[in-house]
Amino acid sequence: MHCTSRSRSAKRLATSLIGLSTVLHTGIAAEASIQLDRLEQENRELRKRLDALENVARTEGILPDDSKAHHPLLTRIAATKIDGFVTASYFYDTSTPPGQLSPGYLWNRRSGNFSVNKVKLSLFSPPAQAGGDAWSAGYRVSLIFGQDAPIVNAGSANTGFSNLREAYLDLNAPVGTGLNIKVGELISLLNYEAGDGGAVNDNFSQGYQWYYTGNGPSAAIQLGYTFTDWLDAKVRVQNGLYAGPVDNNQAKTVMASIGIKPSTTTWISLVGSSGREGGPDSGIHVAELLGGWAVTEAFHLGTELDYFWFESKAGTAPVWSRGAFASYRFSAPFGVALRAEFVSDARGVDASGDPLGFPVNTGNDLTSLAFTLNFTPMPSVKIQPEIRYDHSSLSGAFGRHADRVILGVGVSYLF
């Protein structure tokens, strides 16, 4: 009897232990399953985040985009960049010129008017990668619309070029450290100031030097080579100095520059140009020095010295100029700029009966001072109040006056 009772108790205990074990196992398995589901969900969320970060990195060029490796067209489209600016202004000429047209003034030639000076749009690829191991290529196209377009563009009188500022193919040939080749419509190597005006320059208006001792864009081929970190050279063969995109004779102009960087804060460019524009008895020859010095991070100085000589059957007529530039940045939003320049056209071969409106004359010396405030409330906006004084040796050069003051403000949005 006692033996049978013990056997039954043992069976009940075993059954209880088996049941408890089953419950514990089932609970542990369920908990493990829940934890596994959570881990899988977290892994999925982390994968999504990682994929999103990789997509951003590929878009920004931080990581290579493998999906485009076999699609060259998509790769080129993705590499194309777009930028430009819109510039508008209002300026008043105190000399009250006839018809409100201010001779020799860039960029707001009509006094007392609101003007859309420039709308610039540029499409470009990364530049050709310099090097002696492989070929590489790039391109750039810039268009300018607005009031200033006839002055700065390739040639408004030529069909198809009215809004073209520049358009060229950029090549690197694997020669030495890399031979740079540009072919197409190129902006001049001359001049300290850029033709984009206040959107790029420290002064809003354009100096006399940029126009009278400079030249516009021209169709050309240019070779460039960097010898060291401080020395480079460029040689260009182009249509005549003022021919632009379409030449009117068989003669060509050769232009060359030597770039020197004595230090990380200074640069010098020596430029020369020569061409027989109208035959063996005529030509235009140029010698120029450009230079800049970053005295401090906030204080910059620059200079431009030009000498042109125009040859004709009547003899040689010199035109020369000198200019000084200074800018100071008080803070990120606020700065000032000063430009002083003098242009001498002793025989009236340059600043005479020209598209900027000076009357035909036998001699014209020009002096100009421009003071500009530069206010940049945000990186994409540039506001430039400016006051400018001009003097001419030619009586009545500015309407009825030899002197004038022009004041106003220009605004640019850069994108």
C-alpha positions in Angstrom: 0.0 0.0 0.0 2.7 2.4 1.1 4.7 1.6 -2.0 1.8 2.2 -4.3 1.1 5.6 -2.6 4.7 6.7 -3.1 4.7 5.7 -6.7 1.6 7.8 -7.3 3.1 10.8 -5.6 6.3 10.4 -7.6 4.2 10.3 -10.8 2.3 13.4 -9.8 5.6 15.3 -9.0 7.1 14.2 -12.3 4.0 15.3 -14.2 4.1 18.7 -12.3 7.7 19.2 -13.1 7.2 18.3 -16.8 4.3 20.8 -16.9 6.3 23.5 -15.2 9.2 22.9 -17.6 6.8 23.1 -20.5 5.4 26.4 -19.3 8.8 27.8 -18.7 10.1 26.7 -22.0 7.0 28.1 -23.8 7.5 31.4 -21.9 11.2 31.6 -22.7 10.5 30.8 -26.4 7.8 33.4 -26.6 10.0 36.0 -25.0 12.9 35.1 -27.3 10.6 35.3 -30.3 9.5 38.8 -29.2 13.1 39.9 -28.7 14.0 38.5 -32.1 11.1 40.4 -33.8 12.3 43.6 -32.1 15.9 43.1 -33.3 14.7 42.4 -36.8 12.5 45.6 -36.8 15.5 47.6 -35.4 17.7 46.2 -38.1 15.2 47.1 -40.8 15.0 50.7 -39.5 18.8 50.9 -39.3 19.0 49.6 -42.9 16.6 52.3 -44.1 18.6 55.0 -42.3 21.9 53.7 -43.7 20.4 53.6 -47.2 19.1 57.1 -46.9 22.6 58.3 -45.7 24.3 56.5 -48.6 21.9 58.1 -51.1 22.7 61.6 -49.7 26.4 60.8 -49.8 26.2 59.7 -53.4 24.2 62.8 -54.4 26.7 65.1 -52.7 29.6 63.2 -54.4 31.0 61.9 -51.1 30.6 58.3 -52.2 30.7 57.0 -55.8 27.3 56.3 -57.3 27.6 52.7 -58.5 24.1 52.8 -60.1 25.5 55.3 -62.6 28.7 53.5 -63.4 27.2 52.1 -66.6 25.3 55.2 -67.6 27.8 57.8 -68.8 25.0 60.2 -69.9 23.4 60.2 -66.4 26.8 60.7 -64.9 27.5 63.8 -67.0 24.0 65.2 -66.3 24.5 64.6 -62.6 27.9 66.4 -62.7 26.5 69.5 -64.5 26.1 72.5 -62.2 24.1 75.7 -62.6 24.7 79.1 -61.1 24.3 82.8 -61.9 22.8 86.0 -60.6 20.2 88.7 -61.1 21.3 92.4 -60.8 19.1 95.4 -60.7 19.8 99.1 -59.8 18.8 102.7 -59.6 21.3 105.5 -60.2 21.0 109.3 -60.7 23.4 111.4 -62.8 23.7 114.9 -61.3 24.9 116.3 -64.6 21.3 115.7 -66.0 22.6 114.4 -69.4 20.3 115.0 -72.5 17.9 112.1 -72.9 19.0 110.9 -69.5 21.8 108.9 -71.2 25.1 109.0 -69.2 28.1 108.8 -71.5 30.8 106.3 -70.5 29.0 104.9 -67.5 28.6 101.3 -66.7 26.3 99.7 -65.6 23.2 102.0 -65.4 23.4 104.3 -68.5 20.0 105.8 -68.2 19.9 108.3 -65.3 16.9 108.2 -62.9 15.7 104.8 -64.0 15.3 101.4 -62.4 17.2 99.0 -64.5 17.6 95.2 -64.8 21.3 95.2 -65.5 22.1 91.6 -65.8 20.5 88.1 -65.6 23.3 85.6 -65.8 22.9 81.8 -66.2 25.9 79.5 -66.3 25.9 75.7 -67.1 29.2 74.0 -66.4 30.9 70.7 -65.6 33.8 70.2 -63.2 37.0 71.6 -64.9 39.3 69.2 -66.6 41.5 67.5 -64.1 45.1 68.6 -64.6 47.7 65.8 -64.8 50.1 64.0 -66.9 48.5 60.6 -66.8 45.2 60.9 -68.7 42.9 63.0 -70.8 40.0 64.8 -69.1 37.4 67.2 -70.3 34.9 69.8 -69.2 32.8 72.7 -70.5 31.3 76.0 -69.5 28.5 78.1 -71.1 27.3 81.5 -69.7 24.5 83.6 -71.0 23.7 87.2 -70.0 20.4 89.0 -70.5 19.5 92.6 -69.6 20.5 96.2 -70.2 24.2 95.4 -70.0 24.1 92.4 -72.4 25.2 94.4 -75.6 28.3 95.6 -73.8 29.5 92.4 -72.1 28.5 89.6 -74.4 30.3 88.0 -77.3 28.7 90.2 -80.0 25.1 91.4 -80.0 25.4 92.4 -83.7 26.1 88.9 -84.7 23.2 86.5 -85.2 23.3 83.7 -82.6 25.6 85.5 -80.2 23.4 88.3 -78.7 23.2 86.7 -75.3 26.3 84.6 -75.2 29.0 85.6 -72.7 31.3 82.6 -73.0 31.2 79.0 -74.2 34.2 76.7 -74.4 35.5 73.2 -74.2 38.0 72.6 -71.4 40.6 69.8 -72.1 43.6 68.4 -70.2 46.2 66.8 -72.4 48.6 64.4 -70.5 51.7 66.4 -71.2 54.1 67.1 -68.4 52.0 68.2 -65.4 49.0 68.6 -67.7 48.5 70.9 -70.7 45.2 72.8 -70.4 43.4 73.6 -73.7 40.4 75.8 -74.0 38.5 76.2 -77.3 35.5 78.4 -77.9 34.3 81.8 -76.8 36.7 83.0 -74.1 36.6 86.0 -71.8 39.6 88.4 -72.1 42.8 87.9 -70.1 42.9 91.7 -69.7 41.6 93.7 -66.8 41.5 93.6 -63.0 37.7 93.8 -62.8 35.3 91.1 -64.0 32.7 92.0 -66.6 30.0 90.6 -64.3 29.9 93.9 -62.5 28.8 94.4 -58.9 27.7 90.8 -58.5 31.4 89.8 -58.5 33.3 93.1 -58.1 33.8 95.2 -55.0 32.5 98.3 -56.8 29.1 98.2 -58.5 29.8 100.4 -61.5 32.4 99.3 -64.0 35.7 101.3 -64.3 36.8 103.1 -67.5 39.8 100.7 -67.7 37.6 97.7 -68.1 36.1 99.1 -71.3 38.7 101.4 -72.9 41.9 99.5 -72.1 40.3 96.1 -72.2 38.4 93.9 -74.7 35.4 91.7 -74.9 35.0 88.0 -75.3 36.4 86.4 -78.5 36.5 83.1 -80.3 39.9 81.6 -79.6 42.1 78.7 -78.7 44.2 78.9 -75.6 47.0 76.8 -74.2 47.8 76.9 -70.5 50.5 75.3 -68.4 51.4 75.4 -64.7 55.1 75.1 -64.1 55.1 75.4 -60.3 52.8 76.5 -57.6 54.0 80.1 -58.2 54.4 80.2 -62.0 52.0 79.6 -64.9 51.6 80.7 -68.5 48.8 81.1 -71.1 49.0 81.6 -74.8 45.9 82.4 -76.9 45.2 82.9 -80.6 41.9 84.7 -81.2 40.0 86.7 -83.7 41.0 90.4 -83.6 41.2 92.1 -80.2 37.7 93.6 -80.8 36.4 91.1 -83.4 34.5 88.9 -80.9 33.0 85.7 -82.2 33.2 86.5 -86.0 36.3 87.9 -87.6 36.1 90.4 -90.4 39.6 89.7 -91.8 42.2 87.1 -92.1 44.5 88.5 -89.4 44.5 87.1 -85.9 45.6 88.5 -82.5 48.0 86.7 -80.2 47.6 87.2 -76.4 49.8 85.8 -73.7 50.0 86.0 -69.9 52.5 85.0 -67.2 51.1 84.4 -63.8 53.4 84.9 -60.8 52.5 84.2 -57.1 55.4 85.4 -54.9 53.5 84.3 -51.8 50.1 83.0 -50.8 48.8 86.6 -50.4 50.1 88.2 -53.6 49.7 87.7 -57.3 51.0 89.3 -60.5 49.9 88.9 -64.1 51.9 90.2 -67.0 49.8 90.3 -70.2 50.8 91.1 -73.8 48.8 91.2 -77.0 49.5 92.0 -80.6 47.6 91.8 -83.9 47.3 93.3 -87.3 43.6 94.2 -87.3 43.3 95.8 -90.7 46.3 94.8 -92.6 50.1 95.4 -92.6 49.7 99.2 -92.0 47.5 98.9 -88.9 47.5 97.0 -85.7 46.8 97.1 -81.9 49.5 96.1 -79.4 49.0 95.9 -75.6 51.2 95.6 -72.5 49.6 95.2 -69.1 50.4 94.5 -65.5 47.8 93.3 -63.0 48.4 92.6 -59.4 46.7 91.9 -56.1 47.7 91.8 -52.4 45.7 90.5 -49.5 47.3 92.7 -46.8 45.1 90.9 -44.2 42.1 88.6 -44.5 39.9 91.7 -44.5 42.0 94.3 -46.3 42.8 93.8 -50.0 44.7 96.0 -52.6 44.9 95.8 -56.3 46.3 97.6 -59.4 46.0 97.7 -63.2 48.5 99.4 -65.5 47.8 99.4 -69.3 49.5 100.6 -72.4 47.9 100.3 -75.8 49.3 101.6 -79.0 47.1 101.8 -82.2 49.0 101.8 -85.5 47.6 103.2 -88.8 48.9 104.9 -91.9 48.6 108.2 -90.0 51.0 107.0 -87.3 50.9 105.6 -83.8 48.4 106.7 -81.2 49.0 105.6 -77.6 46.2 105.0 -75.0 47.3 104.2 -71.4 45.7 103.9 -68.0 46.4 103.2 -64.4 44.1 102.1 -61.7 44.1 101.3 -57.9 41.6 99.2 -56.0 41.1 98.9 -52.2 38.5 97.0 -50.2 38.0 96.4 -46.5 35.6 94.0 -44.8 34.6 95.2 -41.3 32.5 92.1 -40.7 30.9 89.3 -42.7 27.9 91.6 -43.7 29.7 94.9 -44.1 32.5 96.2 -46.2 33.7 99.2 -48.3 35.5 99.5 -51.6 37.4 102.4 -53.4 38.5 102.5 -57.0 40.6 105.3 -58.5 41.6 105.3 -62.2 42.9 107.5 -65.0 42.7 106.8 -68.7 44.5 108.9 -71.3 43.4 108.9 -74.9 45.4 111.8 -76.2 44.4 111.5 -79.9 40.8 110.4 -79.6 41.2 106.9 -81.0 39.4 105.1 -78.1 37.1 107.2 -76.0 35.7 109.0 -79.0 32.4 108.3 -80.8 32.3 105.0 -79.0 29.2 102.9 -78.0 29.2 104.3 -74.5 28.3 107.7 -75.9 31.4 110.0 -75.8 31.2 112.5 -78.7 33.8 112.3 -81.5 36.9 114.1 -80.3 40.7 114.5 -80.8 41.6 113.8 -77.2 40.0 112.7 -74.0 41.5 112.1 -70.6 39.3 110.5 -68.0 39.6 110.5 -64.2 37.2 108.6 -61.9 36.7 107.8 -58.2 34.1 105.3 -57.0 33.2 104.6 -53.4 31.0 101.6 -52.7 29.4 100.1 -49.5 29.0 96.4 -49.6 26.2 95.0 -47.5 25.7 91.2 -47.6 22.8 90.4 -45.2 22.9 86.8 -46.4 25.3 84.9 -48.7 23.0 85.1 -51.7 22.2 88.8 -51.5 24.6 91.8 -52.2 23.5 95.4 -51.8 25.9 98.1 -53.0 25.1 101.8 -52.5 27.7 103.8 -54.5 28.8 107.4 -55.2 31.1 108.1 -58.1 32.9 111.2 -59.4 34.0 111.5 -63.1 36.0 114.2 -64.8 36.9 114.6 -68.5 39.4 116.9 -70.1 36.9 117.2 -72.9 34.6 120.2 -72.4 31.0 119.0 -72.5 31.9 115.3 -72.4 29.0 114.6 -69.9 26.2 116.4 -71.7 27.0 120.0 -71.0 29.6 119.4 -68.3 33.2 118.1 -67.8 32.4 116.8 -64.4 29.6 114.8 -62.9 28.6 112.8 -59.8 26.5 109.7 -60.0 24.9 108.1 -57.0 22.5 105.2 -56.4 22.4 101.6 -55.4 22.7 98.2 -57.0 21.3 94.9 -55.7 22.4 91.4 -56.8 20.9 88.0 -56.0 23.4 85.1 -56.5 22.3 81.5 -57.0 
